[in-house]
Amino acid sequence: MTDPNLLVISLTAFVAVFTLLSLLALVMHFTTLIFPEIARKINATEVAVISSTIQTLIPGAKVTRIEETK
């Protein structure tokens, strides 16, 4: 029996992992195309929680704009 070549095993593993990750990336891409993110508005409870937290941390501060960053 011949011993398996370490280079061949490494390249085979690399190609297998690369292929699987590429397929998963495609599945995720098409899933996000089929089910896009639903934009939601911020509700009054969230505004109150953010404002009270800012008031607690920085007394006298006023919240003027709340926006989500991605």
N, CA, C and O atoms as a Tripos MOL2 file, in Angstrom:
@<TRIPOS>MOLECULE
protein
  280   279    70     0     0
PROTEIN
NO_CHARGES

@<TRIPOS>ATOM
      1 N           0.8400   -1.1880    0.0000 N.3       1 MET1
      2 CA          0.0000    0.0000    0.0000 C.3       1 MET1
      3 C           0.8790    1.2420    0.0000 C.2       1 MET1
      4 O           1.9040    1.3010    0.6790 O.2       1 MET1
      5 N           0.4600    2.2210   -0.7660 N.am      2 THR2
      6 CA          1.2110    3.4710   -0.7920 C.3       2 THR2
      7 C           0.6250    4.4200    0.2400 C.2       2 THR2
      8 O          -0.5820    4.4480    0.4800 O.2       2 THR2
      9 N           1.4930    5.1740    0.8250 N.am      3 ASP3
     10 CA          1.0460    6.1570    1.7970 C.3       3 ASP3
     11 C           0.3650    7.3130    1.0700 C.2       3 ASP3
     12 O           0.8140    7.7220    0.0000 O.2       3 ASP3
     13 N          -0.7200    7.8420    1.6470 N.am      4 PRO4
     14 CA         -1.3910    8.9790    0.9960 C.3       4 PRO4
     15 C          -0.4980   10.2160    1.0160 C.2       4 PRO4
     16 O           0.1750   10.5040    2.0060 O.2       4 PRO4
     17 N          -0.5110   10.9170   -0.0700 N.am      5 ASN5
     18 CA          0.3010   12.1150   -0.2070 C.3       5 ASN5
     19 C          -0.3650   13.2590    0.5670 C.2       5 ASN5
     20 O          -1.5400   13.5490    0.3390 O.2       5 ASN5
     21 N           0.3540   13.9010    1.4620 N.am      6 LEU6
     22 CA         -0.1890   14.9750    2.2920 C.3       6 LEU6
     23 C          -0.6580   16.1500    1.4440 C.2       6 LEU6
     24 O          -1.6670   16.7760    1.7690 O.2       6 LEU6
     25 N           0.0420   16.4580    0.3810 N.am      7 LEU7
     26 CA         -0.3420   17.5640   -0.4900 C.3       7 LEU7
     27 C          -1.6750   17.2700   -1.1660 C.2       7 LEU7
     28 O          -2.5190   18.1610   -1.2640 O.2       7 LEU7
     29 N          -1.8810   16.0610   -1.6270 N.am      8 VAL8
     30 CA         -3.1300   15.6980   -2.2870 C.3       8 VAL8
     31 C          -4.2980   15.7560   -1.3010 C.2       8 VAL8
     32 O          -5.3800   16.2360   -1.6370 O.2       8 VAL8
     33 N          -4.0700   15.2690   -0.0960 N.am      9 ILE9
     34 CA         -5.1170   15.3050    0.9230 C.3       9 ILE9
     35 C          -5.4690   16.7480    1.2710 C.2       9 ILE9
     36 O          -6.6470   17.0830    1.4030 O.2       9 ILE9
     37 N          -4.4720   17.5940    1.4180 N.am     10 SER10
     38 CA         -4.7130   18.9970    1.7600 C.3      10 SER10
     39 C          -5.4670   19.7170    0.6530 C.2      10 SER10
     40 O          -6.4120   20.4580    0.9250 O.2      10 SER10
     41 N          -5.0590   19.5080   -0.5900 N.am     11 LEU11
     42 CA         -5.7380   20.1580   -1.7100 C.3      11 LEU11
     43 C          -7.1750   19.6510   -1.8600 C.2      11 LEU11
     44 O          -8.0780   20.4280   -2.1680 O.2      11 LEU11
     45 N          -7.3810   18.3780   -1.6480 N.am     12 THR12
     46 CA         -8.7310   17.8210   -1.7250 C.3      12 THR12
     47 C          -9.6280   18.4260   -0.6390 C.2      12 THR12
     48 O         -10.7750   18.7840   -0.9040 O.2      12 THR12
     49 N          -9.1040   18.5350    0.5720 N.am     13 ALA13
     50 CA         -9.8700   19.1390    1.6610 C.3      13 ALA13
     51 C         -10.1610   20.6080    1.3740 C.2      13 ALA13
     52 O         -11.2680   21.0840    1.6290 O.2      13 ALA13
     53 N          -9.1800   21.3250    0.8480 N.am     14 PHE14
     54 CA         -9.3760   22.7360    0.5190 C.3      14 PHE14
     55 C         -10.4590   22.9060   -0.5350 C.2      14 PHE14
     56 O         -11.3330   23.7610   -0.3910 O.2      14 PHE14
     57 N         -10.4140   22.1130   -1.5740 N.am     15 VAL15
     58 CA        -11.4120   22.1980   -2.6410 C.3      15 VAL15
     59 C         -12.7940   21.8360   -2.1080 C.2      15 VAL15
     60 O         -13.7820   22.4720   -2.4750 O.2      15 VAL15
     61 N         -12.8770   20.8240   -1.2500 N.am     16 ALA16
     62 CA        -14.1670   20.4200   -0.6890 C.3      16 ALA16
     63 C         -14.7560   21.5290    0.1740 C.2      16 ALA16
     64 O         -15.9430   21.8360    0.0580 O.2      16 ALA16
     65 N         -13.9540   22.1250    1.0270 N.am     17 VAL17
     66 CA        -14.4460   23.2030    1.8870 C.3      17 VAL17
     67 C         -14.8270   24.4190    1.0580 C.2      17 VAL17
     68 O         -15.8610   25.0380    1.3070 O.2      17 VAL17
     69 N         -14.0120   24.7640    0.0830 N.am     18 PHE18
     70 CA        -14.3110   25.9090   -0.7780 C.3      18 PHE18
     71 C         -15.6230   25.6900   -1.5250 C.2      18 PHE18
     72 O         -16.4270   26.6140   -1.6440 O.2      18 PHE18
     73 N         -15.8450   24.4880   -2.0230 N.am     19 THR19
     74 CA        -17.0690   24.1720   -2.7500 C.3      19 THR19
     75 C         -18.2870   24.2590   -1.8370 C.2      19 THR19
     76 O         -19.3050   24.8400   -2.2130 O.2      19 THR19
     77 N         -18.1880   23.6880   -0.6470 N.am     20 LEU20
     78 CA        -19.3160   23.7310    0.2840 C.3      20 LEU20
     79 C         -19.6450   25.1600    0.7090 C.2      20 LEU20
     80 O         -20.8160   25.5340    0.7750 O.2      20 LEU20
     81 N         -18.6310   25.9490    0.9930 N.am     21 LEU21
     82 CA        -18.8790   27.3350    1.3930 C.3      21 LEU21
     83 C         -19.4580   28.1570    0.2480 C.2      21 LEU21
     84 O         -20.2870   29.0370    0.4780 O.2      21 LEU21
     85 N         -19.0330   27.8810   -0.9790 N.am     22 SER22
     86 CA        -19.5960   28.5740   -2.1330 C.3      22 SER22
     87 C         -21.0670   28.2220   -2.3160 C.2      22 SER22
     88 O         -21.8870   29.0950   -2.6030 O.2      22 SER22
     89 N         -21.3970   26.9600   -2.1530 N.am     23 LEU23
     90 CA        -22.7930   26.5440   -2.2660 C.3      23 LEU23
     91 C         -23.6490   27.1740   -1.1640 C.2      23 LEU23
     92 O         -24.7700   27.6120   -1.4220 O.2      23 LEU23
     93 N         -23.1290   27.2190    0.0470 N.am     24 LEU24
     94 CA        -23.8710   27.8590    1.1330 C.3      24 LEU24
     95 C         -24.0590   29.3540    0.8830 C.2      24 LEU24
     96 O         -25.1060   29.9120    1.2120 O.2      24 LEU24
     97 N         -23.0600   29.9980    0.3080 N.am     25 ALA25
     98 CA        -23.1820   31.4190   -0.0210 C.3      25 ALA25
     99 C         -24.2680   31.6390   -1.0640 C.2      25 ALA25
    100 O         -25.0430   32.5910   -0.9670 O.2      25 ALA25
    101 N         -24.3260   30.7690   -2.0530 N.am     26 LEU26
    102 CA        -25.3830   30.8730   -3.0660 C.3      26 LEU26
    103 C         -26.7630   30.6480   -2.4610 C.2      26 LEU26
    104 O         -27.7110   31.3590   -2.7920 O.2      26 LEU26
    105 N         -26.8770   29.6740   -1.5890 N.am     27 VAL27
    106 CA        -28.1640   29.4150   -0.9350 C.3      27 VAL27
    107 C         -28.5920   30.6250   -0.1140 C.2      27 VAL27
    108 O         -29.7590   31.0170   -0.1530 O.2      27 VAL27
    109 N         -27.6630   31.2200    0.6270 N.am     28 MET28
    110 CA        -27.9870   32.4010    1.4250 C.3      28 MET28
    111 C         -28.3690   33.5840    0.5400 C.2      28 MET28
    112 O         -29.2820   34.3400    0.8720 O.2      28 MET28
    113 N         -27.6810   33.7460   -0.5740 N.am     29 HIS29
    114 CA        -27.9880   34.8420   -1.4910 C.3      29 HIS29
    115 C         -29.4010   34.7070   -2.0400 C.2      29 HIS29
    116 O         -30.1720   35.6670   -2.0300 O.2      29 HIS29
    117 N         -29.7390   33.5130   -2.5200 N.am     30 PHE30
    118 CA        -31.0690   33.3210   -3.0830 C.3      30 PHE30
    119 C         -32.1570   33.3580   -2.0160 C.2      30 PHE30
    120 O         -33.2830   33.7690   -2.2970 O.2      30 PHE30
    121 N         -31.8390   32.9380   -0.8110 N.am     31 THR31
    122 CA        -32.8050   33.0250    0.2800 C.3      31 THR31
    123 C         -33.1260   34.4800    0.6030 C.2      31 THR31
    124 O         -34.2850   34.8200    0.8380 O.2      31 THR31
    125 N         -32.1050   35.3450    0.6180 N.am     32 THR32
    126 CA        -32.3590   36.7560    0.8850 C.3      32 THR32
    127 C         -33.0700   37.4390   -0.2830 C.2      32 THR32
    128 O         -33.7520   38.4440   -0.0820 O.2      32 THR32
    129 N         -32.9220   36.9160   -1.4870 N.am     33 LEU33
    130 CA        -33.6810   37.4680   -2.6110 C.3      33 LEU33
    131 C         -35.1480   37.0680   -2.5240 C.2      33 LEU33
    132 O         -36.0320   37.8670   -2.8310 O.2      33 LEU33
    133 N         -35.4060   35.8410   -2.1080 N.am     34 ILE34
    134 CA        -36.7850   35.3580   -2.0130 C.3      34 ILE34
    135 C         -37.5080   35.9860   -0.8290 C.2      34 ILE34
    136 O         -38.6750   36.3620   -0.9380 O.2      34 ILE34
    137 N         -36.8090   36.1000    0.3120 N.am     35 PHE35
    138 CA        -37.3960   36.6490    1.5290 C.3      35 PHE35
    139 C         -36.6400   37.9040    1.9430 C.2      35 PHE35
    140 O         -35.7750   37.8320    2.8160 O.2      35 PHE35
    141 N         -36.9430   39.0600    1.3350 N.am     36 PRO36
    142 CA        -36.2040   40.2800    1.6940 C.3      36 PRO36
    143 C         -36.5640   40.7370    3.1120 C.2      36 PRO36
    144 O         -37.6080   40.3740    3.6540 O.2      36 PRO36
    145 N         -35.6830   41.5310    3.6840 N.am     37 GLU37
    146 CA        -35.9080   42.0440    5.0310 C.3      37 GLU37
    147 C         -37.0620   43.0300    5.0110 C.2      37 GLU37
    148 O         -37.1430   43.8950    4.1390 O.2      37 GLU37
    149 N         -37.9440   42.8900    5.9750 N.am     38 ILE38
    150 CA        -39.0950   43.7770    6.0690 C.3      38 ILE38
    151 C         -38.6840   44.9940    6.8960 C.2      38 ILE38
    152 O         -38.2640   44.8770    8.0470 O.2      38 ILE38
    153 N         -38.8160   46.1580    6.2760 N.am     39 ALA39
    154 CA        -38.4670   47.3870    6.9840 C.3      39 ALA39
    155 C         -39.5310   47.6580    8.0380 C.2      39 ALA39
    156 O         -40.7290   47.5860    7.7630 O.2      39 ALA39
    157 N         -39.0820   47.9670    9.2330 N.am     40 ARG40
    158 CA        -40.0430   48.2290   10.2940 C.3      40 ARG40
    159 C         -39.7680   49.5840   10.9040 C.2      40 ARG40
    160 O         -38.6360   50.0660   10.9190 O.2      40 ARG40
    161 N         -40.8240   50.1830   11.4020 N.am     41 LYS41
    162 CA        -40.6990   51.4840   12.0480 C.3      41 LYS41
    163 C         -40.3740   51.2760   13.5150 C.2      41 LYS41
    164 O         -40.7330   50.2600   14.1100 O.2      41 LYS41
    165 N         -39.6940   52.2500   14.0870 N.am     42 ILE42
    166 CA        -39.3910   52.2020   15.5110 C.3      42 ILE42
    167 C         -40.6570   52.6270   16.2630 C.2      42 ILE42
    168 O         -41.3130   53.5940   15.8750 O.2      42 ILE42
    169 N         -40.9950   51.9160   17.3250 N.am     43 ASN43
    170 CA        -42.2330   52.2410   18.0380 C.3      43 ASN43
    171 C         -41.9480   53.1600   19.2250 C.2      43 ASN43
    172 O         -40.7950   53.4180   19.5690 O.2      43 ASN43
    173 N         -43.0210   53.6440   19.8380 N.am     44 ALA44
    174 CA        -42.9070   54.6350   20.9130 C.3      44 ALA44
    175 C         -42.1930   54.0650   22.1360 C.2      44 ALA44
    176 O         -41.4860   54.7930   22.8320 O.2      44 ALA44
    177 N         -42.3700   52.7840   22.4010 N.am     45 THR45
    178 CA        -41.7060   52.1710   23.5580 C.3      45 THR45
    179 C         -40.2030   52.2040   23.3930 C.2      45 THR45
    180 O         -39.4820   52.5100   24.3430 O.2      45 THR45
    181 N         -39.7140   51.8920   22.1940 N.am     46 GLU46
    182 CA        -38.2760   51.9120   21.9460 C.3      46 GLU46
    183 C         -37.7190   53.3200   22.0770 C.2      46 GLU46
    184 O         -36.6210   53.5090   22.6000 O.2      46 GLU46
    185 N         -38.4670   54.3060   21.6050 N.am     47 VAL47
    186 CA        -38.0280   55.6990   21.7280 C.3      47 VAL47
    187 C         -37.9390   56.0940   23.1950 C.2      47 VAL47
    188 O         -36.9850   56.7590   23.6020 O.2      47 VAL47
    189 N         -38.9220   55.6920   23.9910 N.am     48 ALA48
    190 CA        -38.9160   56.0350   25.4110 C.3      48 ALA48
    191 C         -37.7450   55.3700   26.1310 C.2      48 ALA48
    192 O         -37.1030   55.9970   26.9740 O.2      48 ALA48
    193 N         -37.4650   54.1210   25.8130 N.am     49 VAL49
    194 CA        -36.3530   53.4090   26.4540 C.3      49 VAL49
    195 C         -35.0210   54.0630   26.0960 C.2      49 VAL49
    196 O         -34.1720   54.2630   26.9650 O.2      49 VAL49
    197 N         -34.8380   54.3930   24.8340 N.am     50 ILE50
    198 CA        -33.5920   55.0350   24.4040 C.3      50 ILE50
    199 C         -33.4340   56.4030   25.0620 C.2      50 ILE50
    200 O         -32.3520   56.7500   25.5360 O.2      50 ILE50
    201 N         -34.5110   57.1690   25.0890 N.am     51 SER51
    202 CA        -34.4490   58.5050   25.6890 C.3      51 SER51
    203 C         -34.1510   58.4410   27.1840 C.2      51 SER51
    204 O         -33.3400   59.2180   27.6870 O.2      51 SER51
    205 N         -34.7990   57.5250   27.8940 N.am     52 SER52
    206 CA        -34.5600   57.4350   29.3380 C.3      52 SER52
    207 C         -33.1490   56.9350   29.6360 C.2      52 SER52
    208 O         -32.5370   57.3530   30.6180 O.2      52 SER52
    209 N         -32.6360   56.0480   28.7980 N.am     53 THR53
    210 CA        -31.2700   55.5630   28.9940 C.3      53 THR53
    211 C         -30.2620   56.6830   28.7810 C.2      53 THR53
    212 O         -29.3090   56.8180   29.5490 O.2      53 THR53
    213 N         -30.4660   57.4740   27.7560 N.am     54 ILE54
    214 CA        -29.5740   58.6100   27.4990 C.3      54 ILE54
    215 C         -29.6500   59.6170   28.6390 C.2      54 ILE54
    216 O         -28.6310   60.1630   29.0610 O.2      54 ILE54
    217 N         -30.8700   59.8640   29.1400 N.am     55 GLN55
    218 CA        -31.0280   60.7880   30.2710 C.3      55 GLN55
    219 C         -30.3100   60.2800   31.5170 C.2      55 GLN55
    220 O         -29.7550   61.0640   32.2870 O.2      55 GLN55
    221 N         -30.3240   58.9560   31.7080 N.am     56 THR56
    222 CA        -29.6450   58.3750   32.8640 C.3      56 THR56
    223 C         -28.1290   58.4800   32.7190 C.2      56 THR56
    224 O         -27.4300   58.8280   33.6700 O.2      56 THR56
    225 N         -27.6290   58.1770   31.5270 N.am     57 LEU57
    226 CA        -26.1810   58.1850   31.3090 C.3      57 LEU57
    227 C         -25.6140   59.5890   31.1830 C.2      57 LEU57
    228 O         -24.5310   59.8740   31.6930 O.2      57 LEU57
    229 N         -26.3500   60.4710   30.5000 N.am     58 ILE58
    230 CA        -25.8770   61.8360   30.2600 C.3      58 ILE58
    231 C         -26.9920   62.7950   30.6850 C.2      58 ILE58
    232 O         -27.8430   63.1420   29.8670 O.2      58 ILE58
    233 N         -27.0020   63.2260   31.9400 N.am     59 PRO59
    234 CA        -28.0690   64.1220   32.3960 C.3      59 PRO59
    235 C         -28.1000   65.4200   31.5890 C.2      59 PRO59
    236 O         -27.0610   66.0230   31.3210 O.2      59 PRO59
    237 N         -29.2930   65.8330   31.2140 N.am     60 GLY60
    238 CA        -29.4610   67.0620   30.4430 C.3      60 GLY60
    239 C         -29.3920   66.8530   28.9420 C.2      60 GLY60
    240 O         -29.6610   67.7850   28.1840 O.2      60 GLY60
    241 N         -29.0380   65.6510   28.4890 N.am     61 ALA61
    242 CA        -28.9610   65.3900   27.0460 C.3      61 ALA61
    243 C         -30.3680   65.1930   26.4930 C.2      61 ALA61
    244 O         -31.2820   64.7840   27.2090 O.2      61 ALA61
    245 N         -30.5220   65.4890   25.2140 N.am     62 LYS62
    246 CA        -31.8170   65.3450   24.5650 C.3      62 LYS62
    247 C         -31.6310   64.5220   23.2940 C.2      62 LYS62
    248 O         -30.7250   64.7860   22.5040 O.2      62 LYS62
    249 N         -32.4880   63.5280   23.1040 N.am     63 VAL63
    250 CA        -32.4390   62.6950   21.9040 C.3      63 VAL63
    251 C         -33.1890   63.4350   20.8050 C.2      63 VAL63
    252 O         -34.3680   63.7550   20.9560 O.2      63 VAL63
    253 N         -32.4980   63.7070   19.6950 N.am     64 THR64
    254 CA        -33.1280   64.4410   18.6020 C.3      64 THR64
    255 C         -33.4050   63.5750   17.3840 C.2      64 THR64
    256 O         -34.3340   63.8400   16.6220 O.2      64 THR64
    257 N         -32.5980   62.5410   17.2070 N.am     65 ARG65
    258 CA        -32.8080   61.6670   16.0410 C.3      65 ARG65
    259 C         -32.3320   60.2660   16.3880 C.2      65 ARG65
    260 O         -31.2610   60.0860   16.9670 O.2      65 ARG65
    261 N         -33.1380   59.2780   16.0270 N.am     66 ILE66
    262 CA        -32.7820   57.8860   16.2340 C.3      66 ILE66
    263 C         -32.7960   57.2170   14.8690 C.2      66 ILE66
    264 O         -33.8070   57.2420   14.1680 O.2      66 ILE66
    265 N         -31.6660   56.6170   14.4920 N.am     67 GLU67
    266 CA        -31.6150   55.9090   13.2210 C.3      67 GLU67
    267 C         -30.7900   54.6480   13.3830 C.2      67 GLU67
    268 O         -29.8670   54.5800   14.1940 O.2      67 GLU67
    269 N         -31.1480   53.6530   12.5900 N.am     68 GLU68
    270 CA        -30.4560   52.3750   12.6540 C.3      68 GLU68
    271 C         -29.2840   52.3870   11.6800 C.2      68 GLU68
    272 O         -29.4220   52.8110   10.5320 O.2      68 GLU68
    273 N         -28.1360   51.9220   12.1450 N.am     69 THR69
    274 CA        -26.9740   51.7940   11.2630 C.3      69 THR69
    275 C         -26.7270   50.3200   11.0000 C.2      69 THR69
    276 O         -26.8880   49.4730   11.8790 O.2      69 THR69
    277 N         -26.3390   50.0420    9.7870 N.am     70 LYS70
    278 CA        -26.0910   48.6390    9.4140 C.3      70 LYS70
    279 C         -24.6260   48.3690    9.3270 C.2      70 LYS70
    280 O         -24.2220   47.2460    9.0260 O.2      70 LYS70
@<TRIPOS>BOND
     1     1     2 1
     2     2     3 1
     3     3     4 2
     4     3     5 am
     5     5     6 1
     6     6     7 1
     7     7     8 2
     8     7     9 am
     9     9    10 1
    10    10    11 1
    11    11    12 2
    12    11    13 am
    13    13    14 1
    14    14    15 1
    15    15    16 2
    16    15    17 am
    17    17    18 1
    18    18    19 1
    19    19    20 2
    20    19    21 am
    21    21    22 1
    22    22    23 1
    23    23    24 2
    24    23    25 am
    25    25    26 1
    26    26    27 1
    27    27    28 2
    28    27    29 am
    29    29    30 1
    30    30    31 1
    31    31    32 2
    32    31    33 am
    33    33    34 1
    34    34    35 1
    35    35    36 2
    36    35    37 am
    37    37    38 1
    38    38    39 1
    39    39    40 2
    40    39    41 am
    41    41    42 1
    42    42    43 1
    43    43    44 2
    44    43    45 am
    45    45    46 1
    46    46    47 1
    47    47    48 2
    48    47    49 am
    49    49    50 1
    50    50    51 1
    51    51    52 2
    52    51    53 am
    53    53    54 1
    54    54    55 1
    55    55    56 2
    56    55    57 am
    57    57    58 1
    58    58    59 1
    59    59    60 2
    60    59    61 am
    61    61    62 1
    62    62    63 1
    63    63    64 2
    64    63    65 am
    65    65    66 1
    66    66    67 1
    67    67    68 2
    68    67    69 am
    69    69    70 1
    70    70    71 1
    71    71    72 2
    72    71    73 am
    73    73    74 1
    74    74    75 1
    75    75    76 2
    76    75    77 am
    77    77    78 1
    78    78    79 1
    79    79    80 2
    80    79    81 am
    81    81    82 1
    82    82    83 1
    83    83    84 2
    84    83    85 am
    85    85    86 1
    86    86    87 1
    87    87    88 2
    88    87    89 am
    89    89    90 1
    90    90    91 1
    91    91    92 2
    92    91    93 am
    93    93    94 1
    94    94    95 1
    95    95    96 2
    96    95    97 am
    97    97    98 1
    98    98    99 1
    99    99   100 2
   100    99   101 am
   101   101   102 1
   102   102   103 1
   103   103   104 2
   104   103   105 am
   105   105   106 1
   106   106   107 1
   107   107   108 2
   108   107   109 am
   109   109   110 1
   110   110   111 1
   111   111   112 2
   112   111   113 am
   113   113   114 1
   114   114   115 1
   115   115   116 2
   116   115   117 am
   117   117   118 1
   118   118   119 1
   119   119   120 2
   120   119   121 am
   121   121   122 1
   122   122   123 1
   123   123   124 2
   124   123   125 am
   125   125   126 1
   126   126   127 1
   127   127   128 2
   128   127   129 am
   129   129   130 1
   130   130   131 1
   131   131   132 2
   132   131   133 am
   133   133   134 1
   134   134   135 1
   135   135   136 2
   136   135   137 am
   137   137   138 1
   138   138   139 1
   139   139   140 2
   140   139   141 am
   141   141   142 1
   142   142   143 1
   143   143   144 2
   144   143   145 am
   145   145   146 1
   146   146   147 1
   147   147   148 2
   148   147   149 am
   149   149   150 1
   150   150   151 1
   151   151   152 2
   152   151   153 am
   153   153   154 1
   154   154   155 1
   155   155   156 2
   156   155   157 am
   157   157   158 1
   158   158   159 1
   159   159   160 2
   160   159   161 am
   161   161   162 1
   162   162   163 1
   163   163   164 2
   164   163   165 am
   165   165   166 1
   166   166   167 1
   167   167   168 2
   168   167   169 am
   169   169   170 1
   170   170   171 1
   171   171   172 2
   172   171   173 am
   173   173   174 1
   174   174   175 1
   175   175   176 2
   176   175   177 am
   177   177   178 1
   178   178   179 1
   179   179   180 2
   180   179   181 am
   181   181   182 1
   182   182   183 1
   183   183   184 2
   184   183   185 am
   185   185   186 1
   186   186   187 1
   187   187   188 2
   188   187   189 am
   189   189   190 1
   190   190   191 1
   191   191   192 2
   192   191   193 am
   193   193   194 1
   194   194   195 1
   195   195   196 2
   196   195   197 am
   197   197   198 1
   198   198   199 1
   199   199   200 2
   200   199   201 am
   201   201   202 1
   202   202   203 1
   203   203   204 2
   204   203   205 am
   205   205   206 1
   206   206   207 1
   207   207   208 2
   208   207   209 am
   209   209   210 1
   210   210   211 1
   211   211   212 2
   212   211   213 am
   213   213   214 1
   214   214   215 1
   215   215   216 2
   216   215   217 am
   217   217   218 1
   218   218   219 1
   219   219   220 2
   220   219   221 am
   221   221   222 1
   222   222   223 1
   223   223   224 2
   224   223   225 am
   225   225   226 1
   226   226   227 1
   227   227   228 2
   228   227   229 am
   229   229   230 1
   230   230   231 1
   231   231   232 2
   232   231   233 am
   233   233   234 1
   234   234   235 1
   235   235   236 2
   236   235   237 am
   237   237   238 1
   238   238   239 1
   239   239   240 2
   240   239   241 am
   241   241   242 1
   242   242   243 1
   243   243   244 2
   244   243   245 am
   245   245   246 1
   246   246   247 1
   247   247   248 2
   248   247   249 am
   249   249   250 1
   250   250   251 1
   251   251   252 2
   252   251   253 am
   253   253   254 1
   254   254   255 1
   255   255   256 2
   256   255   257 am
   257   257   258 1
   258   258   259 1
   259   259   260 2
   260   259   261 am
   261   261   262 1
   262   262   263 1
   263   263   264 2
   264   263   265 am
   265   265   266 1
   266   266   267 1
   267   267   268 2
   268   267   269 am
   269   269   270 1
   270   270   271 1
   271   271   272 2
   272   271   273 am
   273   273   274 1
   274   274   275 1
   275   275   276 2
   276   275   277 am
   277   277   278 1
   278   278   279 1
   279   279   280 2
@<TRIPOS>SUBSTRUCTURE
     1 MET1         2 RESIDUE 1 A MET
     2 THR2         6 RESIDUE 1 A THR
     3 ASP3        10 RESIDUE 1 A ASP
     4 PRO4        14 RESIDUE 1 A PRO
     5 ASN5        18 RESIDUE 1 A ASN
     6 LEU6        22 RESIDUE 1 A LEU
     7 LEU7        26 RESIDUE 1 A LEU
     8 VAL8        30 RESIDUE 1 A VAL
     9 ILE9        34 RESIDUE 1 A ILE
    10 SER10       38 RESIDUE 1 A SER
    11 LEU11       42 RESIDUE 1 A LEU
    12 THR12       46 RESIDUE 1 A THR
    13 ALA13       50 RESIDUE 1 A ALA
    14 PHE14       54 RESIDUE 1 A PHE
    15 VAL15       58 RESIDUE 1 A VAL
    16 ALA16       62 RESIDUE 1 A ALA
    17 VAL17       66 RESIDUE 1 A VAL
    18 PHE18       70 RESIDUE 1 A PHE
    19 THR19       74 RESIDUE 1 A THR
    20 LEU20       78 RESIDUE 1 A LEU
    21 LEU21       82 RESIDUE 1 A LEU
    22 SER22       86 RESIDUE 1 A SER
    23 LEU23       90 RESIDUE 1 A LEU
    24 LEU24       94 RESIDUE 1 A LEU
    25 ALA25       98 RESIDUE 1 A ALA
    26 LEU26      102 RESIDUE 1 A LEU
    27 VAL27      106 RESIDUE 1 A VAL
    28 MET28      110 RESIDUE 1 A MET
    29 HIS29      114 RESIDUE 1 A HIS
    30 PHE30      118 RESIDUE 1 A PHE
    31 THR31      122 RESIDUE 1 A THR
    32 THR32      126 RESIDUE 1 A THR
    33 LEU33      130 RESIDUE 1 A LEU
    34 ILE34      134 RESIDUE 1 A ILE
    35 PHE35      138 RESIDUE 1 A PHE
    36 PRO36      142 RESIDUE 1 A PRO
    37 GLU37      146 RESIDUE 1 A GLU
    38 ILE38      150 RESIDUE 1 A ILE
    39 ALA39      154 RESIDUE 1 A ALA
    40 ARG40      158 RESIDUE 1 A ARG
    41 LYS41      162 RESIDUE 1 A LYS
    42 ILE42      166 RESIDUE 1 A ILE
    43 ASN43      170 RESIDUE 1 A ASN
    44 ALA44      174 RESIDUE 1 A ALA
    45 THR45      178 RESIDUE 1 A THR
    46 GLU46      182 RESIDUE 1 A GLU
    47 VAL47      186 RESIDUE 1 A VAL
    48 ALA48      190 RESIDUE 1 A ALA
    49 VAL49      194 RESIDUE 1 A VAL
    50 ILE50      198 RESIDUE 1 A ILE
    51 SER51      202 RESIDUE 1 A SER
    52 SER52      206 RESIDUE 1 A SER
    53 THR53      210 RESIDUE 1 A THR
    54 ILE54      214 RESIDUE 1 A ILE
    55 GLN55      218 RESIDUE 1 A GLN
    56 THR56      222 RESIDUE 1 A THR
    57 LEU57      226 RESIDUE 1 A LEU
    58 ILE58      230 RESIDUE 1 A ILE
    59 PRO59      234 RESIDUE 1 A PRO
    60 GLY60      238 RESIDUE 1 A GLY
    61 ALA61      242 RESIDUE 1 A ALA
    62 LYS62      246 RESIDUE 1 A LYS
    63 VAL63      250 RESIDUE 1 A VAL
    64 THR64      254 RESIDUE 1 A THR
    65 ARG65      258 RESIDUE 1 A ARG
    66 ILE66      262 RESIDUE 1 A ILE
    67 GLU67      266 RESIDUE 1 A GLU
    68 GLU68      270 RESIDUE 1 A GLU
    69 THR69      274 RESIDUE 1 A THR
    70 LYS70      278 RESIDUE 1 A LYS
